[in-house]
Amino acid sequence: MTSQWLSWSVSSAVRASAQPKGADGLRRFGYSRDKRSDCVQVVIALIVTPEGFPLAHEVLPGNTTDKSTLRDFCRRSKRSMAGRAACG
């Protein structure tokens, strides 16, 4: 079996709108890479091959910290990929 390195990329999409009432939805105030602390956002996480092809993605609440995205994704991937992928 050959191992292959994959890239993990995290970005955010800002939306100039109000945060929804209650806990529903993914739009949240969080760290803004665009320096737009006045706007809600969602966090987008993507795993790509060395050639740049996407393998998996997630859309997360806008207040999700970058460092927690990979750890949580690895936990879910290990269950769903049944040992075919390893996160470290």
CYANA upper distance limits for C-alpha pairs under 8 A (distance plus 0.5 A):
  5 TRP  CA     49 THR  CA      7.75
  5 TRP  CA     50 PRO  CA      7.38
  6 LEU  CA     47 ILE  CA      7.07
  6 LEU  CA     48 VAL  CA      6.28
  6 LEU  CA     49 THR  CA      5.52
  6 LEU  CA     50 PRO  CA      6.61
  7 SER  CA     47 ILE  CA      6.03
  7 SER  CA     48 VAL  CA      5.76
  7 SER  CA     49 THR  CA      6.95
  7 SER  CA     50 PRO  CA      7.55
  8 TRP  CA     45 ALA  CA      7.65
  8 TRP  CA     46 LEU  CA      6.29
  8 TRP  CA     47 ILE  CA      5.19
  8 TRP  CA     48 VAL  CA      7.20
  8 TRP  CA     70 LEU  CA      8.00
  9 SER  CA     45 ALA  CA      6.17
  9 SER  CA     46 LEU  CA      5.71
  9 SER  CA     47 ILE  CA      6.95
 10 VAL  CA     43 VAL  CA      7.51
 10 VAL  CA     44 ILE  CA      6.21
 10 VAL  CA     45 ALA  CA      4.94
 10 VAL  CA     46 LEU  CA      6.97
 10 VAL  CA     66 ASP  CA      7.26
 11 SER  CA     43 VAL  CA      6.33
 11 SER  CA     44 ILE  CA      5.75
 11 SER  CA     45 ALA  CA      6.99
 12 SER  CA     32 SER  CA      7.93
 12 SER  CA     33 ARG  CA      7.82
 12 SER  CA     41 GLN  CA      6.94
 12 SER  CA     42 VAL  CA      6.11
 12 SER  CA     43 VAL  CA      4.84
 12 SER  CA     44 ILE  CA      6.12
 12 SER  CA     62 GLY  CA      7.86
 13 ALA  CA     41 GLN  CA      5.90
 13 ALA  CA     42 VAL  CA      5.98
 13 ALA  CA     43 VAL  CA      7.00
 13 ALA  CA     44 ILE  CA      7.92
 14 VAL  CA     32 SER  CA      8.33
 14 VAL  CA     34 ASP  CA      8.40
 14 VAL  CA     36 ARG  CA      8.18
 14 VAL  CA     39 CYS  CA      6.88
 14 VAL  CA     40 VAL  CA      6.53
 14 VAL  CA     41 GLN  CA      4.80
 14 VAL  CA     42 VAL  CA      7.31
 15 ARG  CA     39 CYS  CA      6.46
 15 ARG  CA     40 VAL  CA      6.12
 15 ARG  CA     41 GLN  CA      6.10
 16 ALA  CA     38 ASP  CA      8.45
 16 ALA  CA     39 CYS  CA      5.65
 16 ALA  CA     40 VAL  CA      7.19
 17 SER  CA     39 CYS  CA      6.96
 17 SER  CA     40 VAL  CA      7.13
 18 ALA  CA     39 CYS  CA      7.85
 18 ALA  CA     40 VAL  CA      7.32
 19 GLN  CA     27 ARG  CA      6.57
 19 GLN  CA     28 ARG  CA      6.60
 19 GLN  CA     29 PHE  CA      8.02
 19 GLN  CA     40 VAL  CA      6.56
 20 PRO  CA     24 ASP  CA      7.53
 20 PRO  CA     25 GLY  CA      7.52
 20 PRO  CA     27 ARG  CA      7.62
 25 GLY  CA     61 PRO  CA      8.17
 26 LEU  CA     41 GLN  CA      8.32
 26 LEU  CA     42 VAL  CA      6.50
 26 LEU  CA     59 VAL  CA      8.49
 26 LEU  CA     60 LEU  CA      6.79
 26 LEU  CA     61 PRO  CA      4.69
 26 LEU  CA     62 GLY  CA      6.80
 27 ARG  CA     40 VAL  CA      6.00
 27 ARG  CA     41 GLN  CA      5.63
 27 ARG  CA     42 VAL  CA      5.89
 27 ARG  CA     61 PRO  CA      6.43
 27 ARG  CA     62 GLY  CA      6.05
 28 ARG  CA     40 VAL  CA      5.36
 28 ARG  CA     41 GLN  CA      6.05
 28 ARG  CA     42 VAL  CA      7.21
 28 ARG  CA     61 PRO  CA      6.53
 28 ARG  CA     62 GLY  CA      4.94
 28 ARG  CA     63 ASN  CA      6.07
 29 PHE  CA     37 SER  CA      7.48
 29 PHE  CA     38 ASP  CA      8.24
 29 PHE  CA     39 CYS  CA      7.03
 29 PHE  CA     40 VAL  CA      5.07
 29 PHE  CA     41 GLN  CA      6.74
 29 PHE  CA     62 GLY  CA      6.44
 29 PHE  CA     63 ASN  CA      6.26
 30 GLY  CA     37 SER  CA      7.65
 30 GLY  CA     40 VAL  CA      7.74
 30 GLY  CA     41 GLN  CA      7.67
 30 GLY  CA     62 GLY  CA      6.03
 30 GLY  CA     63 ASN  CA      4.64
 30 GLY  CA     64 THR  CA      7.77
 31 TYR  CA     37 SER  CA      7.60
 31 TYR  CA     62 GLY  CA      8.46
 31 TYR  CA     63 ASN  CA      7.36
 31 TYR  CA     65 THR  CA      8.40
 32 SER  CA     36 ARG  CA      6.11
 32 SER  CA     37 SER  CA      6.46
 32 SER  CA     41 GLN  CA      8.38
 40 VAL  CA     62 GLY  CA      7.34
 41 GLN  CA     61 PRO  CA      8.12
 41 GLN  CA     62 GLY  CA      5.23
 41 GLN  CA     63 ASN  CA      8.40
 42 VAL  CA     59 VAL  CA      7.28
 42 VAL  CA     60 LEU  CA      6.48
 42 VAL  CA     61 PRO  CA      5.75
 42 VAL  CA     62 GLY  CA      4.40
 42 VAL  CA     63 ASN  CA      8.16
 43 VAL  CA     59 VAL  CA      6.27
 43 VAL  CA     60 LEU  CA      5.49
 43 VAL  CA     61 PRO  CA      6.51
 43 VAL  CA     62 GLY  CA      5.57
 43 VAL  CA     63 ASN  CA      8.22
 43 VAL  CA     64 THR  CA      7.38
 44 ILE  CA     57 HIS  CA      7.78
 44 ILE  CA     58 GLU  CA      6.39
 44 ILE  CA     59 VAL  CA      5.19
 44 ILE  CA     60 LEU  CA      6.75
 45 ALA  CA     57 HIS  CA      6.01
 45 ALA  CA     58 GLU  CA      5.70
 45 ALA  CA     59 VAL  CA      6.94
 45 ALA  CA     60 LEU  CA      8.24
 45 ALA  CA     69 THR  CA      7.80
 46 LEU  CA     54 PRO  CA      7.37
 46 LEU  CA     55 LEU  CA      8.17
 46 LEU  CA     56 ALA  CA      6.41
 46 LEU  CA     57 HIS  CA      4.87
 46 LEU  CA     58 GLU  CA      7.11
 47 ILE  CA     54 PRO  CA      6.32
 47 ILE  CA     55 LEU  CA      6.11
 47 ILE  CA     56 ALA  CA      5.80
 47 ILE  CA     57 HIS  CA      6.78
 48 VAL  CA     52 GLY  CA      5.82
 48 VAL  CA     53 PHE  CA      5.67
 48 VAL  CA     54 PRO  CA      4.74
 48 VAL  CA     55 LEU  CA      6.01
 48 VAL  CA     56 ALA  CA      7.85
 49 THR  CA     53 PHE  CA      5.74
 49 THR  CA     54 PRO  CA      6.97
 49 THR  CA     55 LEU  CA      7.49
 60 LEU  CA     64 THR  CA      7.16
 64 THR  CA     68 SER  CA      7.67
 64 THR  CA     69 THR  CA      7.78
 65 THR  CA     69 THR  CA      7.30
 66 ASP  CA     70 LEU  CA      8.17
 67 LYS  CA     71 ARG  CA      7.80
 68 SER  CA     72 ASP  CA      6.64
 69 THR  CA     73 PHE  CA      6.54
 70 LEU  CA     74 CYS  CA      6.50
 71 ARG  CA     75 ARG  CA      7.00
 72 ASP  CA     76 ARG  CA      7.00
 73 PHE  CA     77 SER  CA      6.48
 74 CYS  CA     78 LYS  CA      6.54
 74 CYS  CA     86 ALA  CA      8.22
 74 CYS  CA     87 CYS  CA      6.16
 75 ARG  CA     79 ARG  CA      7.27
 76 ARG  CA     80 SER  CA      6.78
 77 SER  CA     81 MET  CA      6.10
 77 SER  CA     82 ALA  CA      8.49
 77 SER  CA     85 ALA  CA      7.93
 78 LYS  CA     82 ALA  CA      6.37
 78 LYS  CA     83 GLY  CA      6.45
 78 LYS  CA     84 ARG  CA      8.30
 78 LYS  CA     85 ALA  CA      7.09
 78 LYS  CA     86 ALA  CA      7.40
 78 LYS  CA     87 CYS  CA      8.42
 79 ARG  CA     83 GLY  CA      8.08
 81 MET  CA     85 ALA  CA      6.88
